[in-house]
Each structure stands twice: as C-alpha cells, then as structure tokens.
Amino acid sequence: MAADQREGGGEIPLRRRLTLPELYDQQYRTMVKLASMYVDDTTAAEEVVQDAFVKLVSGGYRIEDARQVAYLRQMVLNGARSALRKRKVRRAYNPDDPGTAPSAEVGGVASAERERVMAAIRQLPKNQSNVILLRYYLELSEAEIAETLGIARGSVKSHAHRGLKKLRSVLGDDRPIDLTVQDPAQPGRLTDNDDASDVGAPDDEVSVGEVS
Amino acid sequence: MRSTWMSGNAGGEDHGLEDVEQKIRQALQSQADRVEPSDDAFLRITEAVAAQSSTGWKRLLRPGFAGPSGAAWSPLAFVTAVVAVAFGLTVTLLPPDDANLAAIGPSTPSIPGVGDGADESPVDEESPSLIDDVTDPGSTLSGLRSAEDLLDSVEGDADNNVRGDQSRSVTPSTLPDSNGYAPVRTTSGDAVTSLFDRLGLNGSGRVDLGQLEQRIESDRITLVRSGSEVEIARVDLDRVEDAFAVTGISTDTLDMKLADGSGEAAAIEREPGLNDNDTANRFGQSVMVAIDADDPVQSVVIEVVAAMNGRQLARTERSTIDPSTDAWSLETSFSFTGASRSWILATAYASDGEVVGVAGRPIEVAGSPDTADYTVVGLRPNDADGGLVVRDAPAGARVEVLDFGTSGIRRASVPAEVIDDVVWWLVSASDGTEGWVAAQYLMAVPELSSVELQRWARSVLSIQSTSSAPLTAAAQPELFGDRLTMGNILRPIAAENRFTPDRLLTVFAWNNVRNMPQAGSVSFTDFYDVSQWQANELLVGGGSDDAAIRRANLSHFGALPSFVVPIADDLDPVGSAADLSAEGSNSGGTSPGDATGADLGSGASTGRSQSEGSAGRVDGSGGVVRQIRFHIADGALPGEPTLPIIVGITVEETVVDSADSDEQSNGEADPELDDKSDAVTGGDDDSDTEDSDTEDSDTEDSDTEDGGGSQTGNGQSSDGSDPDDPTGSAGTDPDSGVVDP
C-alpha cells in the first residue's frame, strides 16, 4: 500500500485537536483520493474535501478531539456521494459533450477493469461502498471503520460481506452491472438497500457535513 | 499478503472473495494513483474558512495557524491600509518589532452584516466568548449548532423554527418601495460598528495573538506585545464617507456604480456578448491602497462575497492585485439576484502562499426585484397552523396564515434575514397580506412558456434507439433514468422490457419516498396517512442535500406546472417509449394508429390522441387511458440560474368510454403542454383536467354530474370539489385514481 494511503488510515496518535495545518498535512491528499473513488474527478474531489475541511473548522460541530479525523472521513464520504448525485442532476441539464470522452484506447484493459470495479462499488448501497473503500483503500480496521461510519463493528462486517458478495457477483463475469434485485417475497420491492437503515430514508446520506 | 476479511468463511459461499478483494485493491490503488491534489489547496481552505463565518476568522487566529514565523508586521500595514482606505480611516503605524503577527481580525464570533438584525442571531447567543476560547482551545468547536440541528430546522415545521416573541403587538410590515435599494450611507459610528461586526469584535475586546494582543476600544485598534503596554501599531478609525458604496446592481441591466470617497463614480457597464450570469463587471476603479514598497505581501486577492450569517451565497471571481502598485482596479464578475449583505474581502498572501492578512469592507448589494411568483409548498399536511404563518417581523408575531398552495406571492425588495437558521423573506400575497415568512416554504413557479416547457420536457425525457425504424419490442429502446433529472428519480436502468409505469414508479418510490411502508403499486396515501394529499401522487425527492429538492420532497405540487407523457395501459414498453420520445406539442388530428413507435421523433404529440393510441383502447370499446404527469418546480439553488426540476410524478388514469374514444379519435388535439401555459403563469390547479376534458369529450360531463370529481389521479378537481379532500370525491378510488363508473 502506498504511503499516502496509510496517511489517513492509521490511528492518529494525537489525542488533542489537530490544528488546521496539521489536519491538512496529515489528511488532505488521502481524503482527496478517497473522494475521487466516488466522483472520479480530481477537481470535484478536491472541492468535496475542501468543503469538509471548512465545515469541520468553521461549522461548529460538537466533536471530540479524538474523533476529528473520523469525522472528516465521514464528511468526505458523504460529500463525495452527494457530489456524485448532483453530478447526475447537472448532467441532465448539461450533458457531457460526447466529443470530450476519452478514447477507448486510452488506458486499455487496465483502465476498463478499473472503471468496471469502480462503477460496481459506486452502485453499492452507501454503507457497503463506504466500508469497502475504508477497508480496502484506507486499510482501516473494523473498529476504525465503525467509528468513522458511526455503526457497530458487527455491522461493518455485515456490510463488508454483503458488499463483497455483490461485487463478486458483478465482477465475476462481464455482465452489465445491475444491483437492483427484486425481492421474491414482495414483488416490486427492491432489495438493493439491504441495510434497514437505508430503507425509506432517502436523505440518510444527508448527515454530517452536508448542510449547505 | 494481506489478510482477507473473508478468510474465515473461505471455502464456503465466500469462495472467490479473495480474488474480488484483490481486484478491489488494485482498482482502488489505480484510481488513487490517477489523482494528484493541487498544491494550493490549503490557501483555498483558509480563504474559505475566513469567508465562511466569524468563527472561521477565529480559527485563522488560533496560535500556530496562520502566518510564517518570520513575517513582519508589514502585512498588518497592508491590511489595515485596506481597511483604512475602505473606511476612509487614518492609519498610524508604529515601528515594527520582531512580532509574530499572524493576522489582523476577529475575536468573538458574530454575524457578519450591516445592521441586519444580527443581535438576534443564535450564534451570538450561543458562541463562547473570545477569552474563553483562547484559554480553552478545546472548546472552540463546541457551543455551536450541529449540522443535525441545522437540518432539523430546515426540514421542520415552519412555525417550530420560529422563536419570536409571541406577545409582540401585531403590526403588519409595509413593503418598501424601490428605495429599498438605496445606497449604503452610514455614519462613522455605524461604520465602526459594522467593521467590528464584520470582524466579530462587537465593539471592544481583546484578541490574543500569542505574542501580540490586539485591543479594541471604540474606534481604535491597538496592537501591543503581550504582557506589556508597548504599542506596536494603532489604527484609528476615522470618519467614513460614502465611500465604496455599491449604489445599485441589477442582474437585468447590470448597471453598477461604485462611488469612491472623492465622489467620483465608476460606471460598470454590461459587456456585450455575455449573459446575465457571467457578465463581467468592473468596479472599484482607482481605489487607492497604501502599501509599502518593501511589503512582503506577495499578492492581494480582492473579491466580493455575498452572504447571510456566514453562509456564502455568491462570490465574485478573484482579482489579484499587484501590491507594488498603489492603485488597483477590481475587475470581476458577480452572479447574484436579490438583495444581500456583502462585503469586499481582501486577502493578502506572503510569498510562500500563507495567508497573512484578511480585511473586509461591508457593502450592500441590491439586485433587481425578485419578480417570481412563489407558491406555498412543503408544509406537512397536518401542519398545526394550517398554512404558512406570516409574521410582522422575522420570527415576529403572527399576522396571517397563507393557505397551503397559495400562489402569487411576491418577495419584497429587501434583504432576507436569517434567524436561527431560518431564512426570512418579506413578501406580499395577492390578497394584500404582507409580512415575513420562512422562505423555505415558498417555491418559485418557473416562468416557462409552453414551448419552452415542451422543449425542456423533450430534453429531459429521452429515448435512445439504435435504429430510426419504428420501435418494436426487439428494438429495445433505452430510457436513461438520469436524464430524468433529480439524480435518482430513476436509477439508470435500461428499459429491457422492464420499463413499465408500475415498475418505474416502484423503483423511484422505493428509493426516494420516506416512510413508505411497502413498495409495489403505491399511492400517496399509502405512505402519508392523511387525506389532504392527493391520490396517486408520488413524491420524487432527490435524497439529496439540495435545499430545493429537499423542499420538493414535501411539496404539494398541485399548483405547479406539469407536462404529460402518455403511457400504454398494457405496460407496453414500446408504446411508452415512443410516446416519451415524441416530438412536437400538437398532434391535432393525429390518428390513434399513428400514435405508435413509428412517431418517434416525427413530431407526434404528447397529447391525448397519442395517449389513446398507445393505450390501444380506441377501438370503440373504451378503456383506461393512462398517462404520467411530471410536475415541475424551480430547482435553482441560491446564486444559480433557474432550472426546472421534476418534483413529482402522478399516474393518471382516465376511463374512456366508446363515445369518448370515437370523439377523441376524431377530435381536435388537446396538447397537454399547451395547457401548461396556464399552469406556468397562473398555477391553475384545474387547468389540466379541465382543459383536457371539456374540449372534446363528454367524460367530464358524466363525471361532473355524478359528482365523481377528477378523473385524474392527482385529484386536481375540475368540478369544484374540495381540493383538500380529493380522496373523498364520490366515485373516485383514491388509490388508483380511476373513476368508478
């Protein structure tokens, strides 16, 4: 794992509140890369992270010093997913110029595989994708992931397991990714939001750091 | 090799997960490697923090935060000069010492603004004092409202957000005339107060900069070394003239004038070829800034920021000024509507990029009057007040209540006020009611002509086909859900024979509707146990943090404009697709047989003739005509141009008997989109159903006589039935919207 991947992943030994420069030095690059997992655009990812920094510093959140980094991670994840949604909305009004799309030859097979995996991760339910990113990109422990996402450790395992299984089913062959699954018990009911907390809570991603 | 989380289960159903983990790691690493953050991000963050709020300013002053250790006080000289110039001040700078000056600026958090009722700010009440903050750094992030609190207040009931004095006497406000845009004219005392407010100083205080203390006394700022009385710098705030008051800005004409202290005015004229949103303006020409030639300030960035209580609404592009010159010309752009408190913000950077000084000059920017018609939306059906409470002042005493769905509300030409995170607008209703209301419960009705609406609808709903040939089941038209806007009205699910109205609605309902007990074929009343909501309305919320979309989540969109897409009642994806992609608004005389996929892109109608055709029930036997009505609202965010968004979808079912069919098939077209011109401009609830039925069918007659109410699922009654109780209309199934014959 690259060093900067561990920047945000390791336990922060400092128990005092980090100053903004300290927080920036330790976390900024990693957070941008983390955000890019969702938004896939450096500029947009930086905006997400910068917003998170600003909110963290000036937003008046009641947080413990020790949770500062976890809070930042959470805001970045929420912001990135939010940005992903907004992008869809904006693209509806301003569709991308098809002429600007990169050549299919660029990047070759590796690029295609990466895009396939990233697309699959982005389509996972929120908690599953977040757990996947925190685990396999930041290499956080279960406890750290639980702290970051504000869920139980058992839930971390559960989300990771479900997410991996879905990804395996999607990535195991070349079929188009479609994670929308009908619940056989209730025709018409979708089961992709398998996290009960997701059900019926469309704004559940609007939590920390998403107040505009 | 890394361990796998799944190793404990390997060999069972989790076989192969290790490979997936490896794929994931590789992809994530590859993705991360593609991203290279910029080098100047820290600057942007610090600027944003500085502009964000007074608490942000406080962060800038935290020991160890800003300023290189070797910085002399000359940045202070610059900053104070900026402030001084902006206020027409007299600056006296004493000889420098080896001070470690980080920045000049704020202390106690306060609300930026110029006499904007900041005394009522909750931040003022709740924020810790500066002294407390300095002595207890760990407390700096406490005592302020959390994001959750903010969100709750936004989504909560309007009246619950009001903490006004209910005992206050009722005195309806009078809307000001255009003089509300008068230039800012302040006395020197007001200017000092404004400066202190802007900087969060509140008139007096002491700022601990570590080695330095900044003492504020009335109209003087004194910088001393900590623990001593030796003055390092002193800034006397002198009289302020009418300097640098923006005398008017209009997004229509973009005429802007800025008068400097000498009385000369620099006219800002609209540059040709640019639209209102990106027109470049010039102002602040020949504004003098006294900067020492040896000043280590590398660059100065000037911008205009419009904000309310620290919330940035809009800002200009930044204009970098060469500090080696003694005059600068601010050339920047500004996209803003309405009136707001703003300030000119100057940020000084040292050669290493550190922010070494920030100074601001409050101004008042007034846009052209907001001429949009607003409608009361977003209230919960069981709202205790029965509508939107109008008050005599922001968070003041109750004056009147505007009913749910009241339209024709105009905003007065005065800046909004923010109290307890609630944005208050002074408005007037068409019945003469005037007062302050919570702006979050008003939604602008987009002013779109029928042609514009039609064009937009076509752009939003698109069908992609690989062939220009008439669509068939084999052609597999594809519906791009994300082109339906709102992000996740639909997931981007390829049609693939799954595009059925029921399926469509189920998908988006599941993902977007709150409190829905079950999916499947749902009606509005299934998940909101209230009679006020209209049958078969389904909310389309974004699940997003966009305020507009969040408002729309709880919207009652009967008064909003809409357009109709006919669908086949046999859930035939081909027919549906063809209809969705139809071009043109009118198909007058289009035969039912034409209303098939063959009309894709040929100018076929989205009107009823097409609907019948797709329904396939115009063979004389009658049947059910189904159509999807998309309700539209203003989806613009603050500072952004108006954009229509779909906030609701209604499935409408109309029973058509044979006589209707015959008549309709030969009748004149009844383009729904044309009907919307009424809705757009007037918000006529009845327009859709009424128009569609009265012109060319006897359906309405029979229903009206039966007291059956609207045939459409949205309950927009054409017979004068109680709009508050659409489900109670005799003969109408509230769940299906189908008229019971």
Interface residues (C-beta under 8 A of the other chain):
Chain A: M1 A2 D4 Q5 R16 R17 T19 L20 P21 Y24 Y28 R29 V32 K33 S36 M37 D40 T42 A45 E46 V49 Q50 D51 F53 V54 K55 V57 S58 G59 G60 Y61 R62 I63 D65 S82 R85 K86 K88 V89 R91 A92 Y93 P95 A110 E113 R114 V117 M118 I121 I132 L133 R135 Y136 Y137 K157 A160 H161 L164 K165 L167 R168 L171 G172 P176 D178 T180 Q186 P187 G188 R189 L190 N193 G200 A201 P202 D203 D204 E205 V206 S207 V208 G209 E210 V211 S212
Chain B: W5 M6 N9 E13 D14 G16 L17 D19 V20 E21 K23 I24 R25 Q26 A27 L28 Q29 S30 Q31 A32 D33 R34 V35 E36 P37 S38 A41 F42 R44 I45 T46 A48 V49 Q52 S53 T55 G56 R59 R62 G64 F65 P137 G138 L141 S142 G143 L144 R145 S146 A147 E148 L150 L151 V154 G310 V460 D482 R483 L484 T485 M486 G487 N488 R491 I493 A494 D502 R503 T506 V507 W510 N511 N512 V513 R514 N515 M516 Q518 A519 G520 S521 G541 G542 G543 S544 D545 D546 A547 R550 N553 G635 L637 L643 I645
